[in-house]
Each structure stands twice: as C-alpha cells, then as structure tokens.
Amino acid sequence: MAEEKELQEKLLAYRIIESRLDNFMRQRDALMNRIVEIETTLTSLKEIGKEDTIFSLGSGIHAFGKTENKDKIIVEIGAGIALEKTAKEAEEILNKRKDEMEKALAELQKGIMQLSVGLKNLAPEIQDLINKSRKKVG
C-alpha cells in the first residue's frame, strides 16, 4: 500500500516536471524565433539607403524600395509607443534586446537541462516501483 502511494506520488511528480519541461521548451522556441527576427532586422538596417532594398510589409509580403532618409527610423519601445531614432540608435536598441533574450535563453536552457535530469532520474525509480507492484500481484 505504501509502495502504491509512493508510485502515485512519483508519477504525479513526473507529470509535473514533464509539463514544466514542455513549457520551458515552448518558451525557448519563441525566444529563438525572436532572436532570429532581431538578427534579420539588424541585417535589414544595414541595407537601408541602398538601391532596391527589400522591405517587409508583414504576413510574408515584401516590397522593393528605397528610403529617402536613412537616419530616421521609427522604433517601438513598448506599450504601443514608438520613437524616432537614428539607424545607429535602432541598432543599439536591437542589440540590447538580443543580448537580454540570449541571457533569458541561457537560463531557460539551464532549466531544461535540470528538468531533463530530473525526469531521467525519476524514470528508473518509477519503473522499479512498477516492477515491485507486479511481483506482489503475480
């Protein structure tokens, strides 16, 4: 009876860890996508002012164009607020955001590793309890 309760507790712990791991992995994927987006934007910033620059209109649609003033960029700073910045200032803002996201990604990776180790350690304990339970029944 005590082993059955222990098995249930370990199975519950396993499911909780598994759920947290899944959540961390979704967060990691979202951060990685955002970092790629920032890198693409940084590359695009360097192209401003050149002939036939490709601009994203959104939803996978792009247009060729040329900016008249490459020193004026509109940058969203949060809460629906956008400010006029130079291309250099915009690049600095993007690099700062990227650095923050890379730090958050590193923390998530640590968490993913810890949770994975927890699952790996719990699995044989659960299997042992299942085997003991089967021997008692059989």
N, C-alpha and C positions, 0 to 999 in steps of 0.2 A: 504494500500500500504506500509506503514512504517512497519507494523507488518510482511508483507510478506518478506520484505528486512531483517528484524531482524531474521526471521526464517531461511532464506538462510545463513545468517552470522553465526548463531549458529550451523546449520547443517555442514557448512564448518569447523568451529572450532572443532566440534565433530569428524569429519572425520580425521582432522589433529592430534588431540590428540590420536585417536584410532590407527592411523598409527605409531605414536611415541611409543605408548604403545606396539604395536606388535614388533617393532624394539628392544625396551628395553628387551622384553621377549626372543627374539631370542638371544640377547647378553648374557642374564642371563643364558640361557640353554647352550650356548657354554662355558661360564666360568665355570659352574658347571661340565660339561664334562671334561674340562681341569683340574680342581681341583681333580676330581676322578682319572684321569690319573696320576697326580703327586703323589697322595696317593698310588696308585698301584706301581709306580716306587719306592717310598720310602720303601715300603714293600719288593719289589724285591731286593733292595740294601742290606737289612739285610740278605737276603738269599744267597748272593754271598759267595762262598767258601764252602758252604755246599754240600753234596753229592746230585746228581740228582736235581740240580736247574733247573727250567723251564725258558727258555729264549724265548722272543717273537721275531719272525723273521719278523713280520708285516703281515697285512691283515688277522689277526685271526689265524696265524700259529705259533706254538710254538715247541721248541725242548728241550730235556733234555741235560744237560751238566754241566761241572764243570770248573771254571776259575782257571787258573794257578796262577794269581797274582791279588788278590782282592784289592790291594792298588793302582791299576792303572785303572782309569775309564775315558772314553772319554766323555766330556760334551760339548754339543753345547751351545755356548754363544750368538749366534745371527749372522745374516748376513752370514750364511754358514760357520762360524768359529767354530772350536772345539778345546778344550784344554784338555790335560791330567791332571786329578785331582785324589786325593785320594777319597776313598769311603766317608770319613767324609766330605771332601770339597764338594763333589757332593750332599750329603745330606743337607748341609748348603745352597747351591745354590737352591736346590729344595724347601726347607722350606721357603726361602726368596721369591721365585716366588709364592708359595702357599699363603703366607701372603699378597702379593701385589694383587693377584687375589681375595682373600677373602675381602679385602678392596674395590676393584672395584665392587665386587658382592654386598656388603652392600650399596654402592652408587646407584647401579642400582635398588636395592630393594626399596630404598627411592624414586627414580624417578618413579618406577612402582606404588608405593602407591599414590604419588601425582597425577599422571596421572589418576589413577583409581578414586580417589576422584573427580577430575575434570570432568570425564565422568559421574559419579554418580550425580553430582550437575547439569550438563548441561541437562541430560535426562529429568527431570521434566519440565524444562524451555521450552524445545523443544516441549514436549507434550502439555503444556499449550498453546503455540502459535498455534499448530496444531488444538487444540480444538476450540480456538477463531476463527481461519480461517474457520473451518467447520460451526460454528454457523452463521457467516456472509453469507456464501454461502447458507445455509439451510434456 
